[in-house]
Amino acid sequence: MGNALKYGNTVALCNGQDNFSGYFLSLIWKGIQNPEKADKLWTEVAQPGKNFPSDYVWKIVPAAGSAKKIGDPVANFEEVCITVQDDAGATRYLAINNVDNTYVMASDSSVAANLRTWVISGTTAVGANNQSSGELKDALEYGMFINLLNKSQERTVNAHNEANQTDAFKHVLRTAPVGQAQDITGWWRVDQSVTDKGDTDNNDDGTYNLPPNIRFAVTAIANSAAEQTIQIYVDDKMVAQWRDWSTESKNTQTQVLPSGRGKVQVKVLANGKPSLIDGRHVGMAGKTNFFLVATEDGTDNDYNDCLVVINWPLG
């Protein structure tokens, strides 16, 4: 906790399914040939790697009529919108389906404001009865657990599905009526990326799930008097290693590597000793993605001793 959540920040929303084990809110296409022409697209909870990485990157923005602006802190019980960029770079809104309010879609800007407006509330802990058991802080933070209420429909965003659902619809996002007993899948942990695991401190393990069977590029910037050893692992096997050092931000030569099954990890050592790592995913318009790694090899905690940039897709 302790890292303030602000309007315009990117978030990865980890669902309570399987005790917050790694199912995230995601945009999906479900075979639509021209998704940019569809007013509504499906959403689901999915593990990283199933869909494009950019499909897991959402933003919390002020709802229509709100006095809040981008950069302001998000507070408990404010009205917000949740947005994502689709494959064509257009903004989509997390919204209740106007035909069947038991489904939650990614709708274009034509969706009615009341269907895309949510009251956000957050807590520092969720108890065994699926109720808040922590502190209700006025300003929300990464690592907190939130739920989203649509007042016009009196329903919350929920990932619970009936036992008889087919596999294709098993994880499609639903809603639940306010009066229904709270389900754990109505809670979402606010992470900074799908590799964050709720951590907000600078002690990541540098792992990220890329799409499988693609090429990605790796560039490192040495910025320390200590010799920096950069190691890249794919599917837990080291596929590249090189060394460099500089106190003036020296770029190393970019390497292009295959992603295998998609699990990529960056490790950095300074004079042979493992550095602390802080890794973050950044999704840009369309499908341009970066995984950024900053490392700390001393005690000044500036996390600029070696910077590693992974980008995809290529070509």
N, C-alpha and C positions, 0 to 999 in steps of 0.2 A: 504494500500500500504506500501512499504518499506521493504518487506521480499524478498530478492533477489532470483530469479529463476536460478538454476544451472543445468548443464547437469548431468543427473543421478538421479535428484530429482523425486519423485513420484508426480503425479498431478492427479486431477479429473477435467475434462473439462466440465463445465456447459454451455449448449447451450443457445442461445438467445431466443429459443422458449418460448412463453408465458412470455416474459420479464424476462428471466433468472430465472424462477420460480423453477427449480429443475430437468430438463432433462439433463442427463449426457451421455457423450460418453461411450458406453459399447460394449463389445464383447458379441455375442450371438451364440447359437449352432443350433437353428432351426431344432432340431430332428436328427442331424447327429449322427449315431451310433458309429463311430470311428473317432471322430474329430481330433485326433492326426495324422491321415493319410490323412487328407484333406489339400490340399495346400492353400485353401482360406476358411475363415470363415466369416460369416456375422457380420456387426457392425450396431449399431443403437443408437438413443438417448432414454434413458429410465430413469424412476424415480428410486431412490434407493429401493431395495427390490425385484424388478422384476427379476433381474439376480443375480448370486453369487456376493458378495461384491468384490472379486478379479477381476471380469470382468470390474470394473470401474477404476482400478488402472493402470495408464499409466506412461511412462517415456519419457522424451525428451532427445535424445542422438545425438551426432554429426553425420552428414551425411558422407558418404564415401568421403575421400579426404579432409575433414575439418581439419584445424589446431587445432581446439578446442578439449579438452579432458574432461572426466568425472570430475566434480568438478568445471569447469570453468563457469563463468556466461553466460547465454544465452542473446544474443544481438539482437536488431531489424535487420531484413532483412538477418539473417543468414540461411543457409541451414541445416535442421535438419531431423531426423527421429523420429517418434512417435511409441513406442513399448508397448506391453502388453505380459504377460505370459499366455499361454493357459492352459487348464486343465491338460495337461501332463507336464507342466513346461517348455515348449519350447517358445522361443521368437517369437512373431508375429509382423509384421510391418503394420502400417496403410498405405494402398496403393490403388492406383486406379486399378480397375479391368482391367486386360489385355484384356478381351473379350469385355466388355462394359464399356467405361470410364465414364459413368454417375453414376456408383456405386463405393463405397469405401469399401474395404474389410480389414480383418486382415489376411495378407498373410505370408507364411513361408519365410525362407531366400532365396528361389529360385526366388523370385520376382525380376524383373529388377530394378536396382538401381534408374533409372529415375522415376519409378512409385511410389517409396516409399520415395522420397526426396521432402521436402516441404520448401518453404521460409516462415519463421515465421515473422509476424509483429504484434506489440501490441500498444495499446493506453490506457490511463487512463480512458477514457469515450467514450461512443457511443451516438451519437445524434439522434434526432427524424427522420432524413433522413437516418438512418442506416449507417452513415459515422462517421469516427473518429471525436470527438469533444473535445478530451482531449490532453494530452501531449504525444508525441512520444519519450519516454525515450530510450536511447541507450541500457541500461541494463534492461531486463524485470524483472518484480516482480509479486509475487502472488497477486491476486486481479485485475490484468490488464485484458484487453480484447484483444484476438488475433484472427487473421485469418491465414489460411494455404493455400498457393498457390503452385500448382504443375506447374512448368514452362514448362515442356515437353508437357503437355496437355493443358496448359493455362486454368486451371480450379481450383476452390477453393472448400474446404470441406464445405458441406452445408447440412442442415437437412430438407430443404423444399421439400414437396412432392405434387403431383397433387391431386386435390380434389377427383378424382375417384379411388385412391389407396385403395386396400383392407386393412383390419385391420392388417393382417400379415405383410404387407410391408409399413404401414403408417409411421413408424419411422425409417425405414432402411436408413442408411447414403448414401447421394448422393453427386454429385459434381455440380457446376454451372460454366458456361463459364465466363471468366473474363469480357467480355463486357456486361454481363447481369446486370441489376440494382441490387445493393447490397441488399440482404435480411438479416433481423436480425438474421436468423438462420445460417448465415455465420460467426457469431461472437461467440467466446467461452471465458468464464471467467475462468481464471486459478486459481483453488482452490487447497487447500492442501488435501482435502478429500470431500466426498459427504455431510458431515455435516458442512463444513467450511463456506458456504454461503458468500464467498468472504472476510471474516474477516481474518486478519493476526495478530490481537492483542490477548492478553491472556485473553479472556473473553467469552469463549465458554459456551454452556449450558450443555455439557456432554451427548448429545443425538446422538445415531447412530442407523441406521436401519440394524438389523441382518436378516439373512434368517428366515422366519417364521417356527414355529413348529420344532425347533431344541433344543438341550441342549447346554448351554455355561457355561464356568467357569469364576469365578470372584475371584481375589486375590488382597488384599490391603497391602500396605506397609506404616505403620505409621512412621513419621520422624519429630515429633514436640513435644514440651513440652505441647502443648494444646491437650486436648482430641479430637480425631477425630471420628466423627460419619459418617459412610458410609451407604448410602441409594441407593438401586437399584430399579428402576421402570421399569415395563414391561407394555406397552400399557397404560401408565399414572397411573398405580396402583403400590404402593410400595409392593414389594414381598420379600425384605430382608433388614435388618438393623442390624448393629453391631457397637461396639465402641472399640477403642484401642488407645494407645498412646505410643510413644517412641521417644527418641532423637538419637537412634542408628539403624534406619531403621528396625523396627520389622515387620515381615510378619504375617498377620492374616491368619486364616485357609481358604483354598479355598472353595468356595461354588459353586455348580452346580445347574443351574436354567433353566427352559423352556423359550423359546423366545416368545411364544404366536404368535401374528401377526407380531412381529419383531421389534417394537419400544422399544428400551432400553435406559434408561437414568441413569447416575450416578450423585448423589448429595453428597456433603461432607460438613459437618459442623464442625467447630472448637470451642469447648466450647459453642456449641449451635448457633453459628453465621455462616451463609453460607460463604464458601470459594469461591474465584475466581477459575475458572476451565479452563484448556486448554486441549481439547481432540483431538486426531489424530488417524485416521485409518492407519494401516500398513498391506499390503498384502504381503505374502511370496510366495515361490514357491508352485505350486499346489493350494490348497484351504485353506492353513493355514492362519488365520487372527487374528490380534490383534486390539483391540481398547484401546488406552493408554490414561489415564487421569492423569494430574498433577495439583496439587492444591496449592493455595497460601492463607495462613491465617493471614499474617502480612503485613509488609511494605517493606521487603527486596527484594521482587519480584524474589525469586529464584525458585519458583514453585516446591518445593520438600517436602512440609509439609505432604502431603498424596498422594501416587501414587497408582492408581487402574489399574489393567490389566484384560481385558476381552479377552478370547481366544475361538476360535471355528474353525472347528468342533471338536467334541470329539469322541473318540473311533477309 
